[in-house]
């Protein structure tokens, strides 16, 4: 479990792809200061396992299976790419963000960057599997960073949502260099997913009984 508070901006030292899987080497220091082999570290929001130590400096090695490469934007990294890093949460730590599992729900695309005094508003297009859980003032994880949704607008099968980034966030994460066209890892609020799962049987029974619900436009006319 993570909180979405980035501890360190690392750099990709190597990414070797072969036979559908990959070996990722990350140069960093803070997140490996007390890590052991087998520990979990979130890299751009994807929970990875430390499988070895970097040989030519501080850092770690993680193995990426084919499904990880398919379901995330990690395959698009290159040597020198910055990555957001966070260690798994320890019992008793401050909970500064929100519940983050490190399980990427979908890959989004940055479509807008609006720079205002003191704030940068980033617009991200989310696929349908993430868009359904986005609400204004709700939580979302972008590349492992816990952020608050400013607003949401429908966009075909998905949605475009905006987040506001303060100067500190821009300085200590990859968002300082994010531009339209960049693809990012998205994780929806896990609480929203559990609520949907728990309520689904009740909603289905109401629909079967013909009870009006706010989920269908025809029920609101």
Protein Blocks (a to p, Z undefined) as FASTA:
>chain_A
ZZhiafbdcddfbdcdeehiacdddddfklmmmgcehiacdeehiacddfbdcfkbgcdd
ddddfklmmmmmklmpcehiacdddddddehiacfbbcdehiafbdcddfbdcddehiac
ddddddfklmmmgcehiacdeehiacddfbdcdehjbccddddddfklmmmmmklmgceh
iacdddddfklmmmmmmmmmmmmmmmmnopacfkbfklmZZ
